Amino acid sequence: MTDRLKIAVAGCAGRMGQQLVRAGDQMGHQISGGSEAPGSRYLGSDIGELAGLKPLGISAFAGIGEAATGAQVWLDFTVPAATLAALEILPGLGVNAMVIGTTGFSAEQGAVIARTAERMAIVQAGNFSLGVNLLEALVRQTAARLGADWDIEILETHHKHKIDAPSGTALMLGEAAAKGRGLALSELRSCPYDGPDAKREPGKIGFSVRRSGGVIGEHDVSFGSPMEILTLSHTALDRSVFAHGAIKAAEWAATRAPGLYGMDDVVGI
């Protein structure tokens, strides 16, 4: 039985924030705080009620310091600027672990996360679903076993409100494919196919993006030779799959030494 944790949730009124609050409560943990952007109409609202639960007696705060006070783990699925602001504050508040599901970081911002991980345990992933993380392992193994003459294309589809593209999960899968070929994704990533001279470069990894309706998340990785195509895919049917995975990551991280970890570490892949 996992010890009951005190968990604070960034962006607690958002779609993912609400899912994290519900999942934490359902899995037996205490939601100790939550933040919302300054000026949000949800500031001061009960976090439990925002998530469709009974009142928890805790209000959504604008300040990270107020929201994180007393928490053991901070869950952050917001935007890079907000996540980086939390990284500056949390180690000084005694929060010993953080789960980052925010995507769209630059290389410089990624370096900030790595430096902060010297002071606290951080689990960072582009996707917290068990199925996606198994898919990542399969993509890595497949890319390692098939020759460089096999084309790799990654297609992702999300709801029309998603901002960053390609998705963090698509990039995670691209990195797995590149790793399978012994190179960095930056060396293999293809430019978007667009214009009258958009010929595919041999050996590159291509990305395609669709934004439509309310799709939670679909990812396909295809390996193509002149004679056959192999496709590995994953479809999320319920947004709560990511929240439950994030809570599992929080449980795992709460007892770990400072360091930067991924879902591979959490699920033992």
N, C-alpha and C positions, 0 to 999 in steps of 0.2 A: 504494500500500500504506500503510495507516494505521500510524503508529508504535505500538509496543506500549505500552500504558498500564498503570500500577499503579492498580488499582481496589479500593476497599473497599466492602463491602456491609452496610448496616444490616439487622438482623433476618435474619441469614444462614441461620437454621434454619427460617424460615417458608416457606410455599409459594412466595411470590414471591421471597423471598431465595434459595432454592435455584435457582430458575429463572435469576435474575440471575447467580449464581455459574457455573452451567453455560454460559449464553450467553457470558459474558465469557471463559471458558476456551476454548470452541469457536471464538470469533472471534479467538483469538490473543493475548489480553491476560493480564496477571498479576493474579491475585487476591491482593492484598497484605494484606488484613485483613477482619475482619467482626465485627459486634457482635450481642449478644443481651441481652434484658432481664435485669436483676439477678434472681438466683434461678432462672433458666432451667435446666432439667436438661441443656441442651446446652452450657453453658459449659465450655470446655476441650476440647470435641470438635473434631476436625479438620474444617475448613470444606469441604474437598474430599469427604470421606467423607459429610458431611451432605447434600451435593448429589448423591450417587451417583457421584462421580468417584474417581479414585485419590487417595490422601492427598496433600495439598499442603504438609504440614508447618506449617500455620498454624492456631492455635486460635481459637475464638470467644471474644471478650472481652466483659466487662460494661461496660467503660469505653470511651467514644467516642474518647478521646485515644489509648488503646492501639490500638484497631482502625484508626484513621485515620492513624497515624504512617507516613510514607513514601508515602502514597497521593497520586495526582494528582487523582482524581475519587472522590467519595462518592455512592453510589447509595442513595436512601432511599425505600422504599415501606412505611412503617410506620404510625404514628399521629401526629396533630399534636403531642402533647406531646414525643414522642421526636425528631421532626424539628426542632422548635424548639430542643431541647437541643443537637442537633448544630450548628444554625446559630450558636449562641453560641460554639462551640469551634473549628469547622473553619477559619475564616480565620486564626486565630492559629497553626495547625499547618502552614501552607503549602499546604493543599489548595486548588488554584486553580479547581476546578469542582465543581458538585453537580448531580445529577439528582434531582428531586423528583416522585415519583408518588403520594405521600401525598395523600389527599383529606379533605374535611371541615373545612377551616380556616375560622375566623371572619374577619370583615373586619379585625379588629385583628391577628390572626395573619398574615394576608396582608400587612399593612403591615410586619411584622417581616421577612418574606421579601424584600420590596422593598428594605428598608434594607440587608439583608445583601448583596443583589445589587450594591450599590455597591462591595463589596470583593472579590467573586468572581463568576465566570460561573455562573448558575443557569438550568437548563432545567426549567421546571415545566409539567406537563400532566396533565389528568385521564385521558389515555389515550395510550399510546405506539405504538399500531398505525398503520401507514401508511393502512390502509383507513378507520379512524375519522377520521383527520385530513383525508382527502379528503372524507369524509362531512360533516365540519364546514364545509368550504368550500362544499359543495353546499347545505347548509342555509342558510348565510348568503346565498348568491346567490338561492336560491329565495324566501326571506323578503323579499328586496329587490325581487323582481319581481312577487310576488303582493300584492294589496291587503290592508289591515288587516282587511277583512271575511272573510278566510280564517282559520279557526280553526287554531291550532297546538297539537298534543298530542304529548308525548314519553312513550314507554313504555319502561321498562328492566326487564330480568330478570337476576338474579344468583343465585348459590348461596346456600343458607340460612344460611351463616356470615358473610356480609357485614354489616358493622355500619352504615355510614352510608347514608342515603337522602334524596333521590335520589342515585344514583351520581355520582362526579365527572365521568364522561363525559356523563351526562344533563344535568348543569348546564352543562358545556362546550357541548353542543349547544344548550341553551336560550339561553346567552349569544350564540352565533352567530346564532340566529334573531332575538334582540332587536337585535343589532348590525345585521342586515339591515334592520330596521325603524327604525334610527336612534335607538334608545332603550336604556336599561340594563335588564338582566333584572329588577332589583329593582322597576322600574316596571310590568313586564308579567307577572310570575310570579303565577299563580293559586293561591289556597289549595286544599288537597285537597278533592275533592268528597266530602262526608260530611254526613249528616243530612237532615232532611225539606225543607230549603230550600237545596239545593246547586246552584242554577242557575248555568250557565256565564256568566261576564261576557264581553261582546264584546271582541275584540282581545287577550285575555289568552293567556298560554302556560301550558298545563296539564301536570302531571306525574303519571304513574302508576308504581307500583313493585310488582314481584313478586319474592319470594324463594322459591326452590324447588330442592330437590335439589342437584345439582352443576353447575348452569349456569355456564359461564365468563363469559359476557356477551352480552346481546342488547339492541340499541337500535333503536327505530323512531321516526321523526319523521314525523307525518302532517299534511298541510295540507288542510283541508276547506272546501269551499264548498257551497252548497245543491245543486249539480249534480254535483260530482265530488270525489274524494279522491285526493291524491297522497301516497305513502308512500316515504320513503327509509329504508333499514335496513342494519344491519351485524350479523353474528354472528361471534363469536370461536370458533374450533374447537379451538384449542390455546393454553394459557396462555403458551407460549414466545414467541408473537408480540409480547407486551408487553415481555418481557425483551430480545429482539433489538432492538426499537425503542429501548429504554432504553440499550443499549450503543451504538447508532448515535448517540444523543443525547450520550453521554459522549465519544465520539470527536470529535464536532463541538464540544462545549463546551470541551474540553481546550485548544484553541488560541484561544479567544475572549477578548476583553476583558471586564472585569466588566460585568454587566448581567443583567436578567431577561428570559429568552427563552422561547419556546414551540416546539412541534413544527412550527408553520408556518415558523419560522426554519430549523429543522433540515432539513426536506424541501423548502424553497424554494417553498412555496405562496404 
